[in-house]
Amino acid sequence: MSDDVYGPEDSRLSGRMGRYAKVGTQVGGLAAQVFGARVLGVGLDRGRHSADLKAALGGLKGPLMKAAQILATIPDALPREYAEELRQLQSNAPSMGWHFVKRRMRSELGPGWQKKMQRFEHEAAAAASLGQVHRAVSLEGEELACKLQYPDMQSAVEADLQQLKLAFSIYRRYDRAIDPGDIYNELAARLREELDYDREARHMRLYTAILADEPSIHIPRPQAALSTGRLLTMNWLEGVPLLEFCARTDDPEARKAVALTMFRAWYVPFYYFGIIHGDPHLGNYSVRADGGINLLDFGCVRIFPPSFVSGVIQLYEALDKDDPDLAVAAYETWGFKDISKDLLQALNIWANFLYAPLLEDRPQRILGDQGALYGANVAGKVHKELRRLGGVRPPREFVLMDRAAIGLGSVFMHLEAEINWHRVFHEMIADFDVATLAARQTAALEAAGLEHPA
């Protein structure tokens, strides 16, 4: 038998069918528990059920696990038992064993792969949805991180996307508040891109260039000679997880410094280059000993038209000036259509929530005096109003922008930093110009070997 027993890495019918069966059995069984608790009045053991949910999603890996990561990003959005279990998926998913790793490494770097490094650790340092990371040491003595993709992940992603599409269609039948068509298209495009480790390496070079003037933000360097389309090797960056930093650091100034660095790590690329890191969950950054941050995992990067970035600033100005016509123009720039007066009011409820820290010229935590559940209450209010109005179809560009805003908001809540976000934002956009952003974006993409989106 061939050493690479998994066969060609394509979207095979057998792989997809196996995935359908696994999804149906594991996730369906968990859904049945919830159904029994809600409809039949059977008691639900939240602790046991949340552990089962983590085990099922971690074993499946792929897009379904990523959905769990997003849910766990927002404090108090889930019961404590569920959030605690799902949070571990972000950097501690169940890993695959050494027998699997040896075969995979041989298939990527050839039979003599172990001679290309001084050391390669057998146990994974971290395991996530699409692959796992092993520590290693190069022949030159540099500490490395080797990100190895799980076998047959293209089949897994395609199977999960079909299940997600089905779930969206069922959801749409009984709740018409939001048409998820473009949301699905955006998630599908980004997830397929995440399978391409060559592209992720280009994303890393892109971010290294556009954050070159930010000394507190560190990006891994890809090692081309030890990388393939399914193996991404980079230098290892030392740091501690954000929650560990929060637990051991009481100094408000240190927390404030990390929060400001995180803000710049996401929004310097966006407001200066129209580019955003689309996966701001807690496993994708760590805090260094000097207070700097390591920004990790560049599989999900979104490139926006310069006009979209202009629309984000335009909506801020509309809310600040209470100008409904300017707000409509901003939403239309984003891709929303047929905006009635009632729909505008509903959209503005959510927009005012997201922009609130930027609108008030005073130091404050990211949610001001509101609790962490305030965002969920606002979302519920907006959802109810959209359902009354017949629904809305959010444009696909909106998906990752909204996700980044909420994900980063959760980071700032954990840090409990009091900052004048209004002034930080105004300083960042002071010299904003669409033409300048377009020129910067084109130059950066070309230098990194990335295509410009149509």
C-alpha beads as a LAMMPS data file, in Angstrom:
LAMMPS data file: protein, C-alpha beads

454 atoms
453 bonds

1 atom types
1 bond types

-500.0 500.0 xlo xhi
-500.0 500.0 ylo yhi
-500.0 500.0 zlo zhi

Masses

1 110.0

Atoms # bond

1 1 1 0.000 0.000 0.000
2 1 1 1.193 3.502 -0.774
3 1 1 2.544 5.463 2.193
4 1 1 0.073 8.236 1.386
5 1 1 -2.989 6.124 2.063
6 1 1 -5.377 9.025 1.796
7 1 1 -5.156 9.297 -1.973
8 1 1 -5.457 12.454 -4.066
9 1 1 -6.516 15.620 -2.241
10 1 1 -9.563 16.479 -4.277
11 1 1 -13.261 16.779 -3.567
12 1 1 -14.057 13.091 -3.943
13 1 1 -17.622 11.761 -3.846
14 1 1 -16.642 9.108 -1.288
15 1 1 -15.143 11.764 0.975
16 1 1 -18.242 13.947 0.750
17 1 1 -20.626 11.052 1.429
18 1 1 -18.621 9.989 4.468
19 1 1 -18.719 13.544 5.709
20 1 1 -22.519 13.760 5.288
21 1 1 -22.934 10.616 7.377
22 1 1 -20.649 11.888 10.118
23 1 1 -22.348 15.283 10.273
24 1 1 -25.792 13.722 10.366
25 1 1 -24.914 11.240 13.104
26 1 1 -22.949 13.451 15.480
27 1 1 -24.615 16.832 15.134
28 1 1 -28.052 15.295 14.585
29 1 1 -27.765 13.383 17.833
30 1 1 -26.933 16.566 19.708
31 1 1 -29.875 18.347 18.092
32 1 1 -32.146 15.525 19.272
33 1 1 -31.049 16.173 22.854
34 1 1 -32.041 19.816 22.553
35 1 1 -35.353 18.849 20.920
36 1 1 -36.127 16.507 23.806
37 1 1 -35.339 19.193 26.358
38 1 1 -37.423 21.883 24.694
39 1 1 -40.386 19.950 23.289
40 1 1 -40.689 16.827 25.409
41 1 1 -39.718 18.452 28.670
42 1 1 -36.751 16.126 29.222
43 1 1 -33.993 17.644 31.346
44 1 1 -30.824 18.696 29.503
45 1 1 -27.485 18.319 31.260
46 1 1 -25.737 21.444 29.945
47 1 1 -22.303 20.419 31.147
48 1 1 -22.470 17.000 29.484
49 1 1 -24.162 18.332 26.356
50 1 1 -21.594 21.123 25.893
51 1 1 -18.730 18.615 26.270
52 1 1 -20.405 16.352 23.700
53 1 1 -20.784 19.331 21.387
54 1 1 -17.076 20.179 21.652
55 1 1 -16.110 16.566 20.999
56 1 1 -18.378 16.313 17.948
57 1 1 -17.282 19.589 16.378
58 1 1 -13.612 19.045 17.186
59 1 1 -13.693 15.596 15.649
60 1 1 -15.410 16.861 12.509
61 1 1 -13.142 19.899 12.137
62 1 1 -13.804 22.093 9.087
63 1 1 -16.461 24.819 8.740
64 1 1 -18.839 23.519 11.437
65 1 1 -16.099 23.907 14.016
66 1 1 -15.406 27.439 12.781
67 1 1 -19.046 28.322 13.484
68 1 1 -18.494 27.220 17.080
69 1 1 -15.379 29.381 17.287
70 1 1 -17.347 32.457 16.217
71 1 1 -20.042 31.819 18.837
72 1 1 -17.449 31.411 21.578
73 1 1 -15.789 34.722 20.673
74 1 1 -18.582 36.851 22.179
75 1 1 -18.679 36.855 25.999
76 1 1 -22.059 35.824 27.477
77 1 1 -23.557 35.118 24.054
78 1 1 -23.816 31.462 25.151
79 1 1 -24.435 29.814 28.534
80 1 1 -21.208 29.605 30.510
81 1 1 -20.909 25.812 30.142
82 1 1 -21.073 25.992 26.340
83 1 1 -18.784 28.999 25.951
84 1 1 -16.121 27.385 28.153
85 1 1 -16.103 24.153 26.139
86 1 1 -16.279 25.786 22.698
87 1 1 -13.595 28.343 23.543
88 1 1 -11.097 25.482 23.802
89 1 1 -11.692 24.637 20.141
90 1 1 -10.053 27.905 19.161
91 1 1 -6.538 26.732 19.983
92 1 1 -6.905 23.273 21.487
93 1 1 -8.916 21.144 19.067
94 1 1 -8.370 17.356 19.175
95 1 1 -5.145 16.601 17.284
96 1 1 -4.188 13.758 14.970
97 1 1 -1.494 11.271 16.027
98 1 1 2.118 10.767 15.030
99 1 1 1.337 7.918 12.598
100 1 1 -0.867 10.331 10.618
101 1 1 1.679 13.154 10.836
102 1 1 4.561 11.050 9.452
103 1 1 2.535 10.051 6.412
104 1 1 1.356 13.598 5.787
105 1 1 4.826 15.119 6.122
106 1 1 6.274 12.515 3.760
107 1 1 3.566 13.246 1.191
108 1 1 4.394 16.983 1.348
109 1 1 8.213 17.086 1.648
110 1 1 9.260 13.651 0.396
111 1 1 10.728 10.506 2.039
112 1 1 13.719 12.361 3.528
113 1 1 11.661 15.117 5.133
114 1 1 13.051 14.619 8.660
115 1 1 16.584 15.360 7.417
116 1 1 15.423 18.830 6.347
117 1 1 15.076 19.909 10.001
118 1 1 17.092 19.509 13.193
119 1 1 14.009 18.557 15.176
120 1 1 10.277 18.012 14.626
121 1 1 8.050 17.503 17.664
122 1 1 5.739 14.487 17.519
123 1 1 2.926 16.064 19.536
124 1 1 0.965 18.934 18.026
125 1 1 1.430 22.295 19.745
126 1 1 -2.035 23.371 18.582
127 1 1 -4.859 21.835 16.578
128 1 1 -7.614 23.739 14.813
129 1 1 -10.363 23.266 12.252
130 1 1 -8.390 22.594 9.058
131 1 1 -4.964 21.551 10.325
132 1 1 -2.603 21.260 13.270
133 1 1 0.678 22.960 14.201
134 1 1 3.913 21.231 15.226
135 1 1 6.994 22.901 16.639
136 1 1 10.270 22.241 14.834
137 1 1 13.818 23.582 14.492
138 1 1 15.415 24.405 11.147
139 1 1 18.865 23.221 10.083
140 1 1 20.060 26.750 10.884
141 1 1 18.663 26.507 14.444
142 1 1 15.578 28.711 14.022
143 1 1 12.410 27.787 15.933
144 1 1 9.637 26.877 13.487
145 1 1 5.893 26.268 13.393
146 1 1 4.725 23.672 10.844
147 1 1 1.022 23.952 10.003
148 1 1 -0.092 20.667 8.447
149 1 1 -3.492 20.343 6.770
150 1 1 -5.671 17.357 7.627
151 1 1 -6.260 14.792 4.857
152 1 1 -9.134 15.141 2.411
153 1 1 -10.113 18.581 3.736
154 1 1 -11.431 19.737 0.377
155 1 1 -14.066 16.998 0.527
156 1 1 -14.795 17.927 4.144
157 1 1 -15.256 21.606 3.327
158 1 1 -17.484 20.904 0.310
159 1 1 -19.601 18.488 2.336
160 1 1 -19.967 20.961 5.211
161 1 1 -20.826 23.769 2.821
162 1 1 -23.628 21.662 1.358
163 1 1 -24.913 20.980 4.872
164 1 1 -24.637 24.675 5.700
165 1 1 -26.543 25.567 2.554
166 1 1 -29.280 23.124 3.523
167 1 1 -29.409 24.535 7.052
168 1 1 -29.725 28.075 5.688
169 1 1 -32.582 27.032 3.382
170 1 1 -34.468 25.376 6.249
171 1 1 -33.866 28.398 8.461
172 1 1 -35.141 30.692 5.716
173 1 1 -38.450 28.832 5.555
174 1 1 -39.510 29.774 9.065
175 1 1 -37.580 33.016 9.588
176 1 1 -37.388 35.528 6.745
177 1 1 -35.708 38.351 8.680
178 1 1 -32.362 37.766 6.959
179 1 1 -31.760 36.215 3.548
180 1 1 -28.462 34.349 4.003
181 1 1 -27.749 33.847 0.293
182 1 1 -24.811 36.217 0.026
183 1 1 -23.636 35.283 3.525
184 1 1 -23.306 31.704 2.324
185 1 1 -21.475 32.784 -0.838
186 1 1 -18.984 34.793 1.182
187 1 1 -18.338 32.048 3.723
188 1 1 -17.924 29.472 0.938
189 1 1 -15.380 31.620 -0.916
190 1 1 -13.326 32.352 2.184
191 1 1 -13.359 28.746 3.447
192 1 1 -12.179 27.429 0.090
193 1 1 -9.363 29.967 0.130
194 1 1 -8.300 28.754 3.581
195 1 1 -7.370 25.386 2.076
196 1 1 -4.683 27.047 -0.074
197 1 1 -1.569 27.400 2.090
198 1 1 0.352 28.984 -0.787
199 1 1 -2.182 31.798 -0.704
200 1 1 -1.922 32.061 3.074
201 1 1 1.858 32.503 2.749
202 1 1 1.232 35.392 0.342
203 1 1 -1.214 36.874 2.862
204 1 1 1.528 36.742 5.503
205 1 1 3.953 38.592 3.222
206 1 1 1.196 41.108 2.460
207 1 1 0.590 41.815 6.156
208 1 1 4.303 42.022 6.889
209 1 1 4.548 44.803 4.302
210 1 1 1.437 46.786 5.231
211 1 1 2.234 46.656 8.973
212 1 1 5.945 47.405 8.541
213 1 1 5.571 50.690 10.449
214 1 1 3.834 49.018 13.431
215 1 1 6.717 47.752 15.632
216 1 1 4.404 46.194 18.251
217 1 1 2.695 43.878 15.722
218 1 1 4.513 40.720 14.650
219 1 1 3.717 38.499 11.651
220 1 1 5.256 35.039 11.077
221 1 1 7.671 34.651 8.138
222 1 1 6.810 31.770 5.789
223 1 1 9.627 29.346 4.960
224 1 1 9.178 28.551 1.267
225 1 1 11.606 25.630 1.152
226 1 1 9.615 23.787 3.837
227 1 1 6.137 24.677 2.606
228 1 1 3.639 23.309 0.081
229 1 1 -0.008 23.895 -0.743
230 1 1 -0.964 21.837 2.351
231 1 1 2.020 22.454 4.626
232 1 1 2.872 25.976 5.786
233 1 1 6.113 26.347 7.722
234 1 1 6.961 29.653 9.408
235 1 1 9.118 30.997 12.220
236 1 1 7.743 30.367 15.714
237 1 1 6.526 33.449 17.613
238 1 1 6.621 33.306 21.413
239 1 1 3.628 34.667 23.309
240 1 1 0.842 33.801 25.740
241 1 1 -2.874 33.497 24.888
242 1 1 -4.907 36.640 25.459
243 1 1 -7.014 35.135 28.264
244 1 1 -3.849 34.068 30.091
245 1 1 -2.496 37.611 29.717
246 1 1 -5.729 39.010 31.154
247 1 1 -5.631 36.564 34.079
248 1 1 -2.064 37.448 35.069
249 1 1 -2.086 41.205 34.303
250 1 1 -3.909 43.689 36.530
251 1 1 -2.071 46.763 35.227
252 1 1 -4.691 48.865 33.372
253 1 1 -2.013 50.619 31.300
254 1 1 -0.636 47.293 30.052
255 1 1 -4.140 46.155 29.119
256 1 1 -4.780 49.483 27.396
257 1 1 -1.565 49.178 25.377
258 1 1 -2.526 45.694 24.154
259 1 1 -6.035 46.892 23.221
260 1 1 -4.643 49.801 21.183
261 1 1 -2.190 47.492 19.417
262 1 1 -5.020 45.080 18.585
263 1 1 -7.079 47.951 17.184
264 1 1 -4.226 49.000 14.910
265 1 1 -3.494 45.412 13.870
266 1 1 -6.973 45.132 12.357
267 1 1 -7.788 48.650 11.241
268 1 1 -4.521 50.016 9.846
269 1 1 -4.823 47.392 7.063
270 1 1 -8.511 48.206 6.594
271 1 1 -8.493 52.022 6.551
272 1 1 -5.141 52.353 4.774
273 1 1 -5.296 49.381 2.379
274 1 1 -8.903 48.119 2.284
275 1 1 -7.828 44.715 3.664
276 1 1 -8.983 42.919 6.809
277 1 1 -8.018 39.805 8.766
278 1 1 -11.373 38.038 8.830
279 1 1 -10.869 35.627 11.734
280 1 1 -10.535 37.575 15.006
281 1 1 -11.089 34.743 17.481
282 1 1 -8.998 34.320 20.603
283 1 1 -6.710 31.636 19.183
284 1 1 -5.385 33.873 16.416
285 1 1 -3.211 36.202 18.459
286 1 1 -0.927 36.032 21.457
287 1 1 0.710 38.624 23.707
288 1 1 4.500 38.922 23.815
289 1 1 6.618 39.552 26.896
290 1 1 7.154 43.179 25.832
291 1 1 3.410 43.801 25.393
292 1 1 3.445 43.465 21.617
293 1 1 1.118 41.042 19.865
294 1 1 1.583 38.172 17.448
295 1 1 -1.040 38.095 14.705
296 1 1 -1.587 34.539 13.487
297 1 1 -3.519 32.488 10.912
298 1 1 -3.891 34.330 7.610
299 1 1 -6.144 31.900 5.786
300 1 1 -9.151 34.224 5.957
301 1 1 -8.233 37.655 4.556
302 1 1 -10.784 39.920 2.841
303 1 1 -9.906 42.531 0.214
304 1 1 -12.551 45.251 -0.087
305 1 1 -13.240 47.736 -2.879
306 1 1 -11.990 51.178 -1.774
307 1 1 -15.584 52.452 -2.076
308 1 1 -16.651 50.018 0.672
309 1 1 -14.103 51.500 3.091
310 1 1 -15.346 54.961 2.164
311 1 1 -18.887 53.789 2.946
312 1 1 -17.826 52.677 6.440
313 1 1 -16.523 56.164 7.189
314 1 1 -19.535 57.746 5.491
315 1 1 -21.918 55.815 7.750
316 1 1 -20.008 57.025 10.812
317 1 1 -20.453 60.611 9.606
318 1 1 -24.148 59.981 8.951
319 1 1 -24.723 58.677 12.475
320 1 1 -22.652 61.491 13.996
321 1 1 -24.637 64.145 12.100
322 1 1 -27.979 62.297 12.219
323 1 1 -28.165 62.557 8.410
324 1 1 -30.533 59.873 7.000
325 1 1 -29.723 60.651 3.353
326 1 1 -26.007 60.168 3.978
327 1 1 -26.762 56.918 5.822
328 1 1 -28.765 55.594 2.857
329 1 1 -25.896 56.478 0.525
330 1 1 -23.461 54.619 2.804
331 1 1 -25.611 51.486 2.954
332 1 1 -26.025 51.543 -0.815
333 1 1 -22.254 51.805 -1.190
334 1 1 -22.000 48.640 0.917
335 1 1 -24.477 46.868 -1.359
336 1 1 -27.793 47.115 0.513
337 1 1 -30.748 47.696 -1.807
338 1 1 -34.250 49.182 -1.662
339 1 1 -33.736 50.960 1.652
340 1 1 -37.062 52.248 2.957
341 1 1 -37.392 54.609 5.892
342 1 1 -38.340 51.739 8.224
343 1 1 -35.484 49.553 6.980
344 1 1 -33.062 52.435 7.487
345 1 1 -34.193 52.789 11.084
346 1 1 -33.721 49.055 11.688
347 1 1 -30.240 49.021 10.153
348 1 1 -29.295 52.097 12.158
349 1 1 -30.147 50.345 15.424
350 1 1 -27.335 47.877 14.746
351 1 1 -25.034 50.527 13.280
352 1 1 -25.433 52.753 16.346
353 1 1 -24.479 49.786 18.530
354 1 1 -21.325 49.042 16.516
355 1 1 -20.258 52.676 16.167
356 1 1 -21.206 53.780 19.704
357 1 1 -17.643 53.733 21.136
358 1 1 -16.471 55.898 18.217
359 1 1 -19.234 58.507 18.511
360 1 1 -18.570 59.674 22.085
361 1 1 -15.464 61.762 22.802
362 1 1 -14.562 60.214 26.175
363 1 1 -12.595 57.269 27.582
364 1 1 -14.803 54.210 27.966
365 1 1 -14.896 50.456 27.732
366 1 1 -16.013 49.082 24.399
367 1 1 -19.647 48.741 25.544
368 1 1 -19.622 51.757 27.817
369 1 1 -21.755 51.027 30.876
370 1 1 -23.735 48.285 29.101
371 1 1 -23.256 44.625 29.957
372 1 1 -21.891 42.043 27.559
373 1 1 -25.424 40.813 26.819
374 1 1 -26.375 44.238 25.462
375 1 1 -25.178 43.331 21.971
376 1 1 -27.341 40.199 21.940
377 1 1 -30.353 42.265 23.024
378 1 1 -29.707 44.799 20.252
379 1 1 -29.344 42.013 17.696
380 1 1 -32.646 40.516 18.865
381 1 1 -34.395 43.858 18.492
382 1 1 -33.024 44.351 14.977
383 1 1 -33.943 40.803 13.999
384 1 1 -37.526 41.269 15.159
385 1 1 -37.853 44.512 13.196
386 1 1 -36.344 43.036 10.023
387 1 1 -38.778 40.134 10.204
388 1 1 -41.676 42.595 10.482
389 1 1 -40.439 44.462 7.400
390 1 1 -40.131 41.332 5.262
391 1 1 -36.392 40.756 5.632
392 1 1 -33.101 41.979 4.191
393 1 1 -30.315 40.388 2.160
394 1 1 -26.980 41.535 3.633
395 1 1 -24.300 42.011 0.951
396 1 1 -21.411 39.560 1.116
397 1 1 -18.817 42.273 1.863
398 1 1 -20.710 43.003 5.076
399 1 1 -20.154 39.511 6.541
400 1 1 -16.486 39.629 7.565
401 1 1 -16.601 43.331 8.412
402 1 1 -19.378 42.672 10.911
403 1 1 -17.632 39.575 12.210
404 1 1 -14.378 41.483 12.738
405 1 1 -16.147 44.275 14.614
406 1 1 -17.932 41.870 16.965
407 1 1 -14.892 39.635 17.415
408 1 1 -12.623 42.549 18.267
409 1 1 -15.276 43.955 20.571
410 1 1 -15.119 40.729 22.561
411 1 1 -11.317 41.066 22.794
412 1 1 -11.645 44.567 24.195
413 1 1 -14.272 43.373 26.679
414 1 1 -11.866 40.746 27.989
415 1 1 -9.125 43.375 28.291
416 1 1 -11.510 45.786 30.095
417 1 1 -9.515 48.704 28.704
418 1 1 -10.886 52.237 29.006
419 1 1 -9.857 54.162 25.889
420 1 1 -11.097 57.213 24.021
421 1 1 -11.995 55.218 20.900
422 1 1 -13.408 58.362 19.278
423 1 1 -9.975 59.994 19.163
424 1 1 -8.175 56.802 18.142
425 1 1 -10.579 56.405 15.213
426 1 1 -10.373 60.058 14.140
427 1 1 -6.585 59.950 14.185
428 1 1 -6.658 56.872 11.959
429 1 1 -9.030 58.314 9.316
430 1 1 -7.755 61.917 9.418
431 1 1 -6.069 61.731 6.009
432 1 1 -8.404 59.192 4.390
433 1 1 -8.631 59.448 0.613
434 1 1 -10.213 56.836 -1.656
435 1 1 -7.731 57.302 -4.504
436 1 1 -4.753 57.014 -2.148
437 1 1 -6.170 53.840 -0.596
438 1 1 -6.752 52.331 -4.065
439 1 1 -3.146 53.029 -5.088
440 1 1 -1.764 51.581 -1.830
441 1 1 -3.952 48.496 -2.150
442 1 1 -2.925 47.776 -5.737
443 1 1 0.780 48.166 -4.964
444 1 1 0.574 45.952 -1.852
445 1 1 -1.315 43.165 -3.628
446 1 1 1.016 43.149 -6.590
447 1 1 4.090 43.005 -4.342
448 1 1 2.633 40.010 -2.459
449 1 1 1.667 38.192 -5.684
450 1 1 -2.064 38.403 -5.003
451 1 1 -4.727 39.088 -7.590
452 1 1 -6.856 42.214 -7.317
453 1 1 -10.539 41.278 -6.853
454 1 1 -12.882 42.341 -9.622

Bonds

1 1 1 2
2 1 2 3
3 1 3 4
4 1 4 5
5 1 5 6
6 1 6 7
7 1 7 8
8 1 8 9
9 1 9 10
10 1 10 11
11 1 11 12
12 1 12 13
13 1 13 14
14 1 14 15
15 1 15 16
16 1 16 17
17 1 17 18
18 1 18 19
19 1 19 20
20 1 20 21
21 1 21 22
22 1 22 23
23 1 23 24
24 1 24 25
25 1 25 26
26 1 26 27
27 1 27 28
28 1 28 29
29 1 29 30
30 1 30 31
31 1 31 32
32 1 32 33
33 1 33 34
34 1 34 35
35 1 35 36
36 1 36 37
37 1 37 38
38 1 38 39
39 1 39 40
40 1 40 41
41 1 41 42
42 1 42 43
43 1 43 44
44 1 44 45
45 1 45 46
46 1 46 47
47 1 47 48
48 1 48 49
49 1 49 50
50 1 50 51
51 1 51 52
52 1 52 53
53 1 53 54
54 1 54 55
55 1 55 56
56 1 56 57
57 1 57 58
58 1 58 59
59 1 59 60
60 1 60 61
61 1 61 62
62 1 62 63
63 1 63 64
64 1 64 65
65 1 65 66
66 1 66 67
67 1 67 68
68 1 68 69
69 1 69 70
70 1 70 71
71 1 71 72
72 1 72 73
73 1 73 74
74 1 74 75
75 1 75 76
76 1 76 77
77 1 77 78
78 1 78 79
79 1 79 80
80 1 80 81
81 1 81 82
82 1 82 83
83 1 83 84
84 1 84 85
85 1 85 86
86 1 86 87
87 1 87 88
88 1 88 89
89 1 89 90
90 1 90 91
91 1 91 92
92 1 92 93
93 1 93 94
94 1 94 95
95 1 95 96
96 1 96 97
97 1 97 98
98 1 98 99
99 1 99 100
100 1 100 101
101 1 101 102
102 1 102 103
103 1 103 104
104 1 104 105
105 1 105 106
106 1 106 107
107 1 107 108
108 1 108 109
109 1 109 110
110 1 110 111
111 1 111 112
112 1 112 113
113 1 113 114
114 1 114 115
115 1 115 116
116 1 116 117
117 1 117 118
118 1 118 119
119 1 119 120
120 1 120 121
121 1 121 122
122 1 122 123
123 1 123 124
124 1 124 125
125 1 125 126
126 1 126 127
127 1 127 128
128 1 128 129
129 1 129 130
130 1 130 131
131 1 131 132
132 1 132 133
133 1 133 134
134 1 134 135
135 1 135 136
136 1 136 137
137 1 137 138
138 1 138 139
139 1 139 140
140 1 140 141
141 1 141 142
142 1 142 143
143 1 143 144
144 1 144 145
145 1 145 146
146 1 146 147
147 1 147 148
148 1 148 149
149 1 149 150
150 1 150 151
151 1 151 152
152 1 152 153
153 1 153 154
154 1 154 155
155 1 155 156
156 1 156 157
157 1 157 158
158 1 158 159
159 1 159 160
160 1 160 161
161 1 161 162
162 1 162 163
163 1 163 164
164 1 164 165
165 1 165 166
166 1 166 167
167 1 167 168
168 1 168 169
169 1 169 170
170 1 170 171
171 1 171 172
172 1 172 173
173 1 173 174
174 1 174 175
175 1 175 176
176 1 176 177
177 1 177 178
178 1 178 179
179 1 179 180
180 1 180 181
181 1 181 182
182 1 182 183
183 1 183 184
184 1 184 185
185 1 185 186
186 1 186 187
187 1 187 188
188 1 188 189
189 1 189 190
190 1 190 191
191 1 191 192
192 1 192 193
193 1 193 194
194 1 194 195
195 1 195 196
196 1 196 197
197 1 197 198
198 1 198 199
199 1 199 200
200 1 200 201
201 1 201 202
202 1 202 203
203 1 203 204
204 1 204 205
205 1 205 206
206 1 206 207
207 1 207 208
208 1 208 209
209 1 209 210
210 1 210 211
211 1 211 212
212 1 212 213
213 1 213 214
214 1 214 215
215 1 215 216
216 1 216 217
217 1 217 218
218 1 218 219
219 1 219 220
220 1 220 221
221 1 221 222
222 1 222 223
223 1 223 224
224 1 224 225
225 1 225 226
226 1 226 227
227 1 227 228
228 1 228 229
229 1 229 230
230 1 230 231
231 1 231 232
232 1 232 233
233 1 233 234
234 1 234 235
235 1 235 236
236 1 236 237
237 1 237 238
238 1 238 239
239 1 239 240
240 1 240 241
241 1 241 242
242 1 242 243
243 1 243 244
244 1 244 245
245 1 245 246
246 1 246 247
247 1 247 248
248 1 248 249
249 1 249 250
250 1 250 251
251 1 251 252
252 1 252 253
253 1 253 254
254 1 254 255
255 1 255 256
256 1 256 257
257 1 257 258
258 1 258 259
259 1 259 260
260 1 260 261
261 1 261 262
262 1 262 263
263 1 263 264
264 1 264 265
265 1 265 266
266 1 266 267
267 1 267 268
268 1 268 269
269 1 269 270
270 1 270 271
271 1 271 272
272 1 272 273
273 1 273 274
274 1 274 275
275 1 275 276
276 1 276 277
277 1 277 278
278 1 278 279
279 1 279 280
280 1 280 281
281 1 281 282
282 1 282 283
283 1 283 284
284 1 284 285
285 1 285 286
286 1 286 287
287 1 287 288
288 1 288 289
289 1 289 290
290 1 290 291
291 1 291 292
292 1 292 293
293 1 293 294
294 1 294 295
295 1 295 296
296 1 296 297
297 1 297 298
298 1 298 299
299 1 299 300
300 1 300 301
301 1 301 302
302 1 302 303
303 1 303 304
304 1 304 305
305 1 305 306
306 1 306 307
307 1 307 308
308 1 308 309
309 1 309 310
310 1 310 311
311 1 311 312
312 1 312 313
313 1 313 314
314 1 314 315
315 1 315 316
316 1 316 317
317 1 317 318
318 1 318 319
319 1 319 320
320 1 320 321
321 1 321 322
322 1 322 323
323 1 323 324
324 1 324 325
325 1 325 326
326 1 326 327
327 1 327 328
328 1 328 329
329 1 329 330
330 1 330 331
331 1 331 332
332 1 332 333
333 1 333 334
334 1 334 335
335 1 335 336
336 1 336 337
337 1 337 338
338 1 338 339
339 1 339 340
340 1 340 341
341 1 341 342
342 1 342 343
343 1 343 344
344 1 344 345
345 1 345 346
346 1 346 347
347 1 347 348
348 1 348 349
349 1 349 350
350 1 350 351
351 1 351 352
352 1 352 353
353 1 353 354
354 1 354 355
355 1 355 356
356 1 356 357
357 1 357 358
358 1 358 359
359 1 359 360
360 1 360 361
361 1 361 362
362 1 362 363
363 1 363 364
364 1 364 365
365 1 365 366
366 1 366 367
367 1 367 368
368 1 368 369
369 1 369 370
370 1 370 371
371 1 371 372
372 1 372 373
373 1 373 374
374 1 374 375
375 1 375 376
376 1 376 377
377 1 377 378
378 1 378 379
379 1 379 380
380 1 380 381
381 1 381 382
382 1 382 383
383 1 383 384
384 1 384 385
385 1 385 386
386 1 386 387
387 1 387 388
388 1 388 389
389 1 389 390
390 1 390 391
391 1 391 392
392 1 392 393
393 1 393 394
394 1 394 395
395 1 395 396
396 1 396 397
397 1 397 398
398 1 398 399
399 1 399 400
400 1 400 401
401 1 401 402
402 1 402 403
403 1 403 404
404 1 404 405
405 1 405 406
406 1 406 407
407 1 407 408
408 1 408 409
409 1 409 410
410 1 410 411
411 1 411 412
412 1 412 413
413 1 413 414
414 1 414 415
415 1 415 416
416 1 416 417
417 1 417 418
418 1 418 419
419 1 419 420
420 1 420 421
421 1 421 422
422 1 422 423
423 1 423 424
424 1 424 425
425 1 425 426
426 1 426 427
427 1 427 428
428 1 428 429
429 1 429 430
430 1 430 431
431 1 431 432
432 1 432 433
433 1 433 434
434 1 434 435
435 1 435 436
436 1 436 437
437 1 437 438
438 1 438 439
439 1 439 440
440 1 440 441
441 1 441 442
442 1 442 443
443 1 443 444
444 1 444 445
445 1 445 446
446 1 446 447
447 1 447 448
448 1 448 449
449 1 449 450
450 1 450 451
451 1 451 452
452 1 452 453
453 1 453 454
